[in-house]
């Protein structure tokens, strides 16, 4: 077939009510092309162009929208907050549990904080996206009572989930929980820390003489020693509950349970030591208590929060390249690949 080359500054087709027929073919049939080439991709059902002679890009569907080649689901979970440390001078002021890491997801119907699931992310082939997995917050250290540390934030591209708030100290000063993705529990009638809208709930107020449970990604009571529950998401192909709050402490009774979804148990005077939040579930750390008559043999300190998680679910026609600074694994579920990141920070890209 002969090739006719026409060079002109203006093509006027205003009198034609039909359409312009582009070259078309599958993704694998793409020519090498040069900058400015346009074709219909019959695999993806979109028009695409060669940008600078190296990458084929989809035409934007809106004037202000970036180029999008495919869509992916995500779960981004911050690290859980650490549990608080009790007072050594007043047995009736045990500490508060750490709040769970905030949770944002596009998969299923619900996200953290009782919100609806978010929209999928539109991703561009060849672009780099930052992935960071938040570490759990440390329990309060030193010889004095203190608040647990907040967990670290987790990130995927434009999505950030905040680390959970540290649990309250077991004394008058610092007896409120810290704010975070989910708030840390308060202590001795003091309030828990605030949660973040769309990520998690506030920490729970400490009942008299007890530490409040840490906030979870699902709702908890206003005043409770138990950690609040987390949120079930099936993005990995199986239902998993993420983001349980750490249990508060009780100076006179048994250990107080952490919330479902990785929350560590708080300490009781006649119970075991406070338990850490579960890594990969963003659970808050359990709180410590002194107990009646002096510190119990189990130590009387809080526990650390669990690390967070980032999960990306995308079509199995795509291939992910993961930076060396990340720890990850990839599985397949139906027509999707699922890459889970459990530690580190680096960039990823897709082809």
QUIKAPE-V166698 format. One record per residue. N is the residue number from 1. OMEGA is omega in whole degrees, -180 to 180 (none if undefined). NEAR is the number of other ideal C-beta (glycine too) atoms within 8 Angstrom. D_LAST is the distance of its C-alpha to the last C-alpha in Angstrom with 2 decimals. Layout:
n: [N:N]
omega: [OMEGA:OMEGA]
near: [NEAR:NEAR]
d_last: [D_LAST:D_LAST]
This chain:
n: [1:2:3:4:5:6:7:8:9:10:11:12:13:14:15:16:17:18:19:20:21:22:23:24:25:26:27:28:29:30:31:32:33:34:35:36:37:38:39:40:41:42:43:44:45:46:47:48:49:50:51:52:53:54:55:56:57:58:59:60:61:62:63:64:65:66:67:68:69:70:71:72:73:74:75:76:77:78:79:80:81:82:83:84:85:86:87:88:89:90:91:92:93:94:95:96:97:98:99:100:101:102:103:104:105:106:107:108:109:110:111:112:113:114:115:116:117:118:119:120:121:122:123:124:125:126:127:128:129:130:131:132:133:134:135:136:137:138:139:140:141:142:143:144:145:146:147:148:149:150:151:152:153:154:155:156:157:158:159:160:161:162:163:164:165:166:167:168:169:170:171:172:173:174:175:176:177:178:179:180:181:182:183:184:185:186:187:188:189:190:191:192:193:194:195:196:197:198:199:200:201:202:203:204:205:206:207:208:209:210:211:212:213:214:215:216:217:218:219:220:221:222:223:224:225:226:227:228:229:230:231:232:233:234:235:236:237:238:239:240:241:242:243:244:245:246:247:248:249:250:251:252:253:254:255:256:257:258:259:260:261:262:263:264:265:266:267:268:269:270:271:272:273:274:275:276:277:278:279:280:281:282:283:284:285:286:287:288:289:290:291:292:293:294:295:296:297:298:299:300:301:302:303:304:305:306:307:308:309:310:311:312:313:314:315:316:317:318:319:320:321:322:323:324:325:326:327:328:329:330:331:332:333:334:335:336:337:338:339:340:341:342:343:344:345:346:347:348:349:350:351]
omega: [-178:177:177:180:180:178:-179:177:-175:169:-177:179:-173:180:-178:-179:179:-179:178:-178:-178:167:-176:179:-179:177:-179:179:178:173:174:173:175:-179:180:177:-179:178:174:177:-176:174:-176:-178:174:173:179:-178:176:-170:-177:-179:-178:-173:170:-179:177:173:178:178:177:-173:-176:-175:176:176:180:180:177:-179:-179:171:-178:164:179:-173:179:175:-179:178:179:178:-179:180:-175:173:176:-177:-179:-176:-176:177:175:-171:180:180:179:177:178:173:177:-178:172:180:176:-171:-178:-174:-177:175:-178:178:180:-178:176:177:-178:177:174:176:172:-175:-178:177:178:179:178:179:180:172:177:177:-177:176:175:179:179:171:178:-179:178:-176:-178:175:-180:178:172:180:174:171:180:-179:172:-171:163:-180:-178:-177:176:173:-174:173:180:180:177:179:-176:172:180:176:-176:180:-178:-178:174:177:179:178:179:175:165:-175:174:-180:175:-179:172:178:177:-171:173:178:-179:170:-179:-179:180:-179:-177:-175:179:172:-174:180:178:171:-177:176:-179:175:178:176:178:178:178:178:169:-171:173:179:-179:-177:-178:175:180:174:180:-176:178:-174:180:179:-175:-174:-180:-177:176:-180:178:178:-176:167:173:180:177:180:174:-178:-179:-173:-173:-172:-178:176:-179:-170:169:-178:175:-177:172:178:179:179:172:-176:170:-178:179:178:179:179:176:-177:179:171:-176:176:-179:177:178:-177:176:178:179:-178:178:176:177:-178:-179:174:179:-177:178:-177:-179:167:175:179:177:-178:-177:174:179:179:-179:-174:170:179:176:179:-170:-177:-178:172:-179:178:-180:172:-172:177:-175:-178:-177:172:-173:172:-178:176:179:176:-177:-179:-178:165:179:177:-179:-180:-175:179:171:178:179:178:173:174:-177:175:none]
near: [2:3:4:4:4:4:3:5:2:4:4:5:6:4:4:5:2:3:3:4:3:8:6:7:9:8:7:5:6:10:6:3:9:7:7:6:9:8:14:10:16:8:7:10:5:8:10:12:11:13:9:6:7:5:8:9:12:11:9:9:5:5:4:3:7:6:8:12:10:12:9:10:13:17:14:16:16:21:20:28:28:22:28:28:18:18:12:9:4:8:11:7:15:22:22:25:30:30:29:32:25:21:23:14:15:10:11:8:4:8:14:18:14:7:9:6:10:9:4:8:13:8:14:10:11:7:8:6:10:10:14:11:17:17:9:20:20:9:18:19:6:6:3:6:14:11:13:23:11:14:22:13:12:18:13:12:8:4:11:9:18:12:20:29:23:20:29:23:16:22:12:5:5:9:15:11:24:16:10:22:22:26:20:27:28:20:23:15:7:11:9:20:18:7:19:13:6:9:17:20:14:12:24:21:13:21:10:6:10:15:25:22:24:34:24:23:19:13:7:15:6:5:8:12:15:13:25:21:14:21:15:9:12:10:13:10:7:5:6:9:13:18:25:23:26:31:23:25:25:19:15:8:8:7:14:21:10:21:22:7:19:19:26:23:14:25:21:13:12:7:11:7:9:20:12:12:23:11:8:10:18:27:22:30:27:25:28:22:19:15:13:7:4:7:7:12:3:8:8:13:11:21:16:12:25:20:15:21:16:16:12:13:12:15:8:8:3:11:5:12:8:10:9:5:6:14:7:9:6:9:9:8:8:4:4:10:12:14:13:12:15:11:7:9:9:11:8:14:10:14:7]
d_last: [33.63:34.77:32.55:34.31:33.16:34.54:34.50:35.72:35.33:36.12:35.31:37.54:36.74:38.56:41.07:38.55:37.81:35.05:31.42:29.47:27.62:24.25:22.65:20.42:18.24:15.30:11.62:12.46:15.56:14.18:16.54:15.98:17.88:19.37:19.34:20.85:19.96:19.68:18.88:18.69:15.55:17.46:14.65:13.90:17.45:16.92:17.84:15.37:16.27:15.41:15.95:17.24:16.54:13.06:10.63:11.20:11.94:13.70:17.41:18.65:20.98:23.32:24.67:23.83:20.45:17.20:14.40:12.62:9.77:10.42:12.89:13.26:16.57:17.75:20.84:21.91:25.27:27.37:29.64:33.13:36.24:38.92:42.32:45.44:48.38:51.87:55.08:57.44:60.39:60.17:59.23:58.88:55.81:52.83:49.31:46.44:43.20:39.79:37.58:34.24:30.98:29.85:27.43:25.03:23.02:21.75:22.28:25.69:28.58:29.62:28.41:30.51:33.90:34.58:32.15:30.09:26.42:24.22:21.77:18.12:15.80:13.87:10.53:8.81:5.33:6.06:9.09:10.90:12.75:15.92:16.87:20.57:22.67:26.26:29.11:32.26:35.26:38.20:41.52:44.42:45.99:49.34:52.84:53.01:51.55:48.29:45.20:42.02:38.99:36.13:32.81:29.82:27.19:23.72:20.77:17.29:16.39:19.37:20.85:23.66:26.08:29.30:30.99:34.11:37.54:39.92:43.00:46.41:48.96:52.07:54.57:55.59:53.53:49.79:50.46:47.82:44.23:41.46:39.04:35.32:32.62:35.52:38.93:40.91:44.16:47.48:50.64:54.32:54.23:51.75:48.66:45.09:42.37:40.46:37.10:34.35:34.06:31.06:30.56:33.84:37.62:40.43:42.11:45.36:48.79:50.81:53.90:57.11:57.01:53.45:49.91:47.61:44.46:41.11:39.21:36.43:33.53:35.95:39.47:42.28:45.99:47.49:49.59:48.76:48.55:45.70:42.08:40.40:37.98:34.21:31.86:30.50:26.82:25.19:21.48:21.24:22.98:26.43:28.63:28.89:31.13:29.92:31.97:35.61:38.16:40.33:43.91:46.80:49.79:53.30:56.26:58.45:56.45:53.66:50.03:48.21:45.02:41.55:39.56:37.59:34.00:34.55:37.51:39.89:43.58:46.07:49.16:52.58:55.86:56.39:52.73:50.21:48.33:45.56:42.20:38.80:36.04:33.47:30.32:27.11:29.24:30.21:33.87:36.72:39.18:42.69:45.69:48.73:52.45:55.67:57.82:61.53:63.72:61.10:57.58:56.73:56.12:52.39:51.99:51.77:48.36:45.15:41.81:38.29:35.53:32.54:29.05:26.44:23.06:19.60:17.82:14.56:14.47:11.57:11.14:10.93:8.85:5.71:5.21:6.57:8.03:11.59:14.24:17.43:19.57:18.39:19.74:17.53:17.39:15.23:17.07:16.82:19.10:19.46:16.39:14.60:13.15:15.02:14.40:17.73:18.60:22.27:22.98:22.08:20.28:17.26:13.86:10.47:7.02:3.79:0.00]
